[in-house]
Amino acid sequence: MNTAPPMSTTPHVVVVMGVAGTGKTTIGPLLAAELGVPYAEGDDFHPPANIAKMSAGTPLDDDDRWPWLDAIGAWAHGRAGLGGVVSSSALKRVYRDRLRDGAPDAVFLHLTGDRALIEERMADRKGHFMPTALLDSQFATLQPLQADEAGVSVDVSGTPEEITRRAVAALRRLDS
C-alpha cells in the first residue's frame, strides 16, 4: 500500500477519533504503517481506575478524562515534527481542544459509521474492556469535528485496508 509520497515534509500527529467500535485500534496501526510513523494506543494512557470504571459499565466523567487526555497530548507533543498516530475517542470538542493544548499541530481522523455496524463490530470484539452497553452514551456525547478543526471524517464501512486508503487520501487532501 505504501506507494504515495510522504504527507508533508513535517509529518503531523494524527489523532484517530470516534466512538467505541469504529476501529481506532485497527485503523490506527495500519495508518501509522502507511505513513511510516509510530502508533500509540490511546487506551494504554488510561489510568487503572478508568479501565476499572469502564469495565464495570460506568461511563467516564470529565474529571476521569483530563489526565488521560493530557497524557495523550504529551505523547503527541513529543512527536511534533516527527509524526505519529494515536487513538483517542476525543468525542467532545473540549477534549480535542485539550489535546491541541498539548499538541497544537495535531490533526484528527474521525472514524464515522452507522450505529448498527459499529454495535455489530463491538459485539465481535474479544477481550476489550468497553461493553456495548456504553455505545449509547458514546453517541450521545459525540460532537463531530467542526469546520475550524484540523481534521477529516472517514466512513468505517468496508475492510480495514479500504478504510485506511480512504483515510490516507483524506489526510493528503487536508495537507494540500
Secondary structure, DSSP 8 states (H G I E B T S, - for coil): ---S--S-SS--EEEEE-STTS-HHHHHHHHHHHHT--EE-GGGGS-HHHHHHHHTT----HHHHHHHHHHHHHHHHHTTTT-EEEE----SHHHHHHHHHH-TT-EEEEEE--HHHHHHHHHH--S-S--GGGHHHHHHH-----TTSSEEEEE--S-HHHHHHHHHHHHHHHH-
